[in-house]
C-alpha cells in the first residue's frame, strides 16, 4: 500500500476523529510494510538525518516511541475529560 500524502493530508485536515484515525492507521500500516521489507544489514546502515540516531533501525525505534508517547498523552487527556482511555 502506498500512501498518497496529498490525499491523506487533505483527508486528515478535515479534522474529524474518523479521518484522523484512518490517517493514523494508514501511516502505521505503511511504516510496518517498510520495516518488513528491510534486511538486518539495511537496518544497520546509517541514515541521512540530522537527528534520531545513526541507523535506520534506530529511526524506526524513535518513530515507534514517538507514537507511544502521543498515545499516552491522548489517554491521559481523555481520562481527564471523563472519557475512555
Secondary structure by P-SEA (a helix, b strand, c coil): cccaaaaaaaaaacccaaaaaaaaaaaaaaaaaaaaaccccccccccccccccccaaaaaaaaaaaaaaaaaaaaaaaaaacccc
